Amino acid sequence: MNKLAGKNAIITGASKGIGKAIARRLTQEGINLVLAARRQSALDQTVAELKKEKSGEVFGVSCDVSRLADLENLVKVSQDQLGKIDILINNAGVSSQYPFERQPLEDLERLAHTNYLGYVRLSRLVIPQMIENKSGAIINMVSGSVLVEPVPRSFLVYSSLKVGLRAFSKGLFWEMRDHGIKVTAIMPGVTDTDLTGKLAEITREQKERLISTQSIEDAVIFALTVPANVCPLELAVINQKTPWVKPVIPFAQQHPK
């Protein structure tokens, strides 16, 4: 028996990469989805693709997770379309890789509002209903870089915010567990997605240091299907060949828009 069929989920950053892969996997499990992403065109394409699976309802909502009003609208539309929200997967994120003295100042606020506050605010918006229902699951995509002490060079701000997100996730679990709400932090290594796939500098050797999205999908399914009295607090999904002393992604890069 599929225990996930018929449940309702929100996934942010769902139009490409890890978020899209998770969305496809959850659709195959019969979960109804509201997908959020900034670019409406990419979101519409993803929704159209997933609707062909015909296993669950799929809706798309344009949302910039750095904006509180967008998050409030996302939750409202999700509740209007699906009713209760059983699962929240916070996945949206932006990257900015620079030595700290050259980090653009405008990137600091963008990183903080997207990679940290976006997760915290959206969790805060869905939790009251989960408490009322005495059940729910929140999965936060953190980063494998939080396993390194000190955090990797040129990812100082990005990784420090992820360290904060990891601490938030762990603390949220302790506050929410008596309400029947599970909170899981997934810490993926560098993953083979649009970002790494569009880097001309990625060599065959470096490709072998990337993990597939399937490994992360499997971690999500594991977190959602363990017995009711079990919560995987943290799941690290790391390629054994990942070198922490030498970045897999070169400094000189063009991030896809």
C-alpha positions as CSV (number, residue, x, y, z in Angstrom):
1,M,0.0,0.0,0.0
2,N,1.3,3.4,-1.0
3,K,1.1,5.6,2.2
4,L,1.9,8.8,0.2
5,A,-0.8,8.6,-2.4
6,G,-3.4,11.4,-1.9
7,K,-1.2,13.6,0.3
8,N,-0.6,17.3,-0.6
9,A,2.8,19.0,-0.9
10,I,4.4,22.3,-1.7
11,I,7.8,22.3,-3.3
12,T,9.8,25.5,-3.9
13,G,12.5,25.9,-6.5
14,A,10.5,23.2,-8.4
15,S,10.9,24.2,-12.1
16,K,14.4,22.7,-12.5
17,G,17.2,20.8,-10.9
18,I,16.7,19.0,-7.6
19,G,13.3,20.5,-7.0
20,K,12.0,19.3,-10.4
21,A,13.4,15.8,-9.9
22,I,11.7,15.6,-6.4
23,A,8.5,16.9,-7.9
24,R,8.5,14.2,-10.6
25,R,9.2,11.5,-8.0
26,L,6.4,12.6,-5.7
27,T,4.0,12.8,-8.6
28,Q,4.8,9.2,-9.4
29,E,3.9,8.4,-5.7
30,G,0.5,9.9,-6.2
31,I,1.1,13.1,-4.2
32,N,-0.8,16.3,-5.2
33,L,1.6,19.1,-5.7
34,V,1.8,22.9,-5.7
35,L,5.1,23.8,-7.4
36,A,6.7,27.2,-6.8
37,A,9.4,29.0,-8.9
38,R,10.2,32.5,-10.0
39,R,10.1,32.0,-13.8
40,Q,6.5,31.4,-14.9
41,S,7.5,30.0,-18.3
42,A,9.8,27.3,-16.7
43,L,7.2,26.5,-14.1
44,D,4.4,26.1,-16.7
45,Q,6.6,23.7,-18.7
46,T,7.3,21.6,-15.6
47,V,3.7,21.5,-14.6
48,A,2.8,20.4,-18.2
49,E,5.4,17.6,-18.1
50,L,4.3,16.3,-14.7
51,K,0.6,16.3,-15.6
52,K,1.4,13.7,-18.1
53,E,2.2,11.3,-15.2
54,K,-1.5,11.5,-14.3
55,S,-0.9,10.3,-10.7
56,G,-1.9,13.4,-8.8
57,E,-2.9,17.0,-9.2
58,V,-0.2,19.5,-10.1
59,F,-0.5,23.3,-9.9
60,G,2.1,26.0,-10.4
61,V,2.4,29.3,-8.5
62,S,4.9,32.0,-9.5
63,C,6.8,32.8,-6.3
64,D,10.0,34.6,-5.3
65,V,10.7,33.1,-1.9
66,S,12.6,36.1,-0.8
67,R,9.3,38.1,-0.8
68,L,6.9,37.6,2.1
69,A,3.9,38.5,0.0
70,D,4.7,35.9,-2.5
71,L,5.0,33.2,0.2
72,E,1.7,34.2,1.7
73,N,0.1,34.0,-1.7
74,L,1.7,30.6,-2.3
75,V,0.2,29.2,0.9
76,K,-3.2,30.7,0.2
77,V,-3.3,29.2,-3.3
78,S,-2.1,25.9,-2.1
79,Q,-4.8,25.7,0.6
80,D,-7.4,26.9,-1.9
81,Q,-6.4,24.2,-4.5
82,L,-5.6,21.3,-2.2
83,G,-7.0,22.0,1.2
84,K,-4.6,20.9,3.9
85,I,-0.8,20.8,3.3
86,D,0.8,17.6,4.5
87,I,4.3,18.2,3.2
88,L,6.5,21.2,2.7
89,I,9.8,20.8,0.8
90,N,11.9,24.0,1.0
91,N,14.3,23.7,-1.9
92,A,14.6,27.1,-3.6
93,G,18.1,28.7,-3.4
94,V,20.5,31.0,-5.1
95,S,24.3,30.8,-5.1
96,S,27.0,33.4,-5.0
97,Q,30.6,32.2,-5.0
98,Y,33.3,34.9,-4.3
99,P,36.2,35.5,-1.9
100,F,34.5,37.5,0.8
101,E,36.3,40.8,0.1
102,R,34.9,40.7,-3.5
103,Q,31.4,39.5,-2.6
104,P,28.9,41.9,-4.2
105,L,27.1,43.6,-1.3
106,E,23.7,43.2,-3.0
107,D,24.3,39.4,-3.0
108,L,24.3,39.3,0.8
109,E,20.7,40.3,1.2
110,R,19.6,38.1,-1.7
111,L,21.3,35.1,-0.2
112,A,19.9,35.7,3.3
113,H,16.3,36.3,2.1
114,T,16.2,33.4,-0.3
115,N,18.4,30.7,1.3
116,Y,17.4,31.3,5.0
117,L,14.5,33.6,5.5
118,G,12.5,32.1,2.7
119,Y,12.7,28.7,4.4
120,V,11.9,30.1,7.9
121,R,9.0,32.2,6.7
122,L,7.3,29.5,4.6
123,S,7.7,27.0,7.5
124,R,6.1,29.6,9.8
125,L,3.2,30.0,7.4
126,V,2.3,26.3,7.0
127,I,3.0,25.1,10.5
128,P,-0.3,26.5,12.2
129,Q,-2.4,24.2,9.9
130,M,-0.1,21.3,10.5
131,I,-0.4,21.8,14.2
132,E,-4.2,21.9,13.8
133,N,-4.0,18.6,11.8
134,K,-1.6,17.1,14.3
135,S,0.6,15.9,11.4
136,G,3.0,17.2,8.8
137,A,6.4,16.9,7.3
138,I,8.9,19.7,6.6
139,I,12.0,18.9,4.5
140,N,14.7,21.6,4.2
141,M,17.4,21.3,1.6
142,V,20.5,22.5,3.4
143,S,24.0,21.8,1.9
144,G,26.8,19.3,2.2
145,S,29.1,22.2,2.8
146,V,27.8,22.5,6.4
147,L,29.7,19.3,7.2
148,V,33.0,21.1,6.7
149,E,34.7,23.1,9.5
150,P,35.5,25.8,8.6
151,V,33.0,26.2,5.7
152,P,34.6,26.0,2.2
153,R,36.4,29.1,0.9
154,S,34.5,31.4,-1.5
155,F,31.2,30.0,-0.2
156,L,31.5,31.8,3.2
157,V,28.2,33.6,3.2
158,Y,26.3,30.9,1.3
159,S,27.5,28.1,3.6
160,S,27.2,30.2,6.8
161,L,23.5,30.8,6.1
162,K,23.1,27.0,5.4
163,V,24.7,26.4,8.8
164,G,22.1,28.6,10.3
165,L,19.4,26.8,8.4
166,R,20.7,23.5,9.7
167,A,20.5,24.8,13.3
168,F,17.0,26.1,12.7
169,S,15.8,22.8,11.3
170,K,17.1,20.9,14.2
171,G,15.5,23.3,16.7
172,L,12.2,23.3,14.8
173,F,12.1,19.5,15.1
174,W,12.3,19.7,18.9
175,E,9.5,22.3,19.1
176,M,7.2,20.5,16.6
177,R,7.6,16.8,17.5
178,D,4.9,16.8,20.1
179,H,2.5,18.2,17.5
180,G,3.2,15.2,15.2
181,I,5.2,17.3,12.8
182,K,8.5,15.9,11.4
183,V,11.4,18.1,10.3
184,T,14.2,16.8,8.3
185,A,17.3,18.5,6.9
186,I,18.8,17.0,3.8
187,M,22.5,17.9,3.1
188,P,23.3,17.1,-0.5
189,G,26.7,17.2,-2.1
190,V,27.3,18.9,-5.4
191,T,24.6,17.5,-7.7
192,D,24.5,16.9,-11.4
193,T,21.8,19.4,-12.5
194,D,21.5,22.4,-14.8
195,L,24.0,24.4,-12.8
196,T,26.9,21.9,-13.1
197,G,25.8,20.7,-16.5
198,K,26.2,24.1,-18.0
199,L,29.7,24.7,-16.7
200,A,32.3,24.2,-19.5
201,E,35.0,23.7,-17.0
202,I,33.5,20.5,-15.6
203,T,35.8,17.6,-16.6
204,R,35.1,13.9,-16.7
205,E,36.9,13.5,-13.4
206,Q,34.8,16.2,-11.8
207,K,31.6,14.7,-13.2
208,E,32.4,11.6,-11.2
209,R,32.4,13.8,-8.1
210,L,28.8,14.8,-8.6
211,I,25.8,12.9,-7.2
212,S,22.6,12.2,-9.1
213,T,19.3,13.7,-8.2
214,Q,18.0,10.2,-7.6
215,S,20.0,9.9,-4.5
216,I,18.3,13.0,-3.1
217,E,14.9,11.8,-4.3
218,D,15.5,8.5,-2.4
219,A,16.4,10.5,0.7
220,V,13.1,12.5,0.5
221,I,11.0,9.3,0.0
222,F,12.8,7.7,3.0
223,A,12.1,10.7,5.2
224,L,8.4,10.6,4.2
225,T,7.8,6.9,4.6
226,V,9.5,5.9,7.9
227,P,7.2,4.8,10.7
228,A,5.1,7.4,12.4
229,N,7.3,7.4,15.5
230,V,10.5,7.9,13.6
231,C,12.0,11.2,12.2
232,P,15.2,11.2,10.2
233,L,16.5,14.5,11.7
234,E,19.4,14.9,9.2
235,L,20.3,13.0,6.0
236,A,23.7,13.7,4.4
237,V,23.9,12.6,0.7
238,I,27.5,13.0,-0.3
239,N,29.6,11.6,-3.2
240,Q,32.6,9.7,-1.7
241,K,34.9,11.4,-4.2
242,T,34.0,14.9,-3.2
243,P,37.2,16.9,-2.4
244,W,36.6,19.5,0.3
245,V,40.0,21.1,-0.2
246,K,39.3,21.8,-3.9
247,P,35.9,23.0,-5.1
248,V,34.1,20.8,-7.5
249,I,32.6,23.8,-9.1
250,P,35.3,26.2,-10.4
251,F,35.3,29.8,-9.2
252,A,34.9,31.2,-12.8
253,Q,31.4,30.2,-13.8
254,Q,28.3,31.5,-15.4
255,H,25.2,30.7,-13.3
256,P,22.1,29.8,-15.5
257,K,19.3,32.3,-15.1
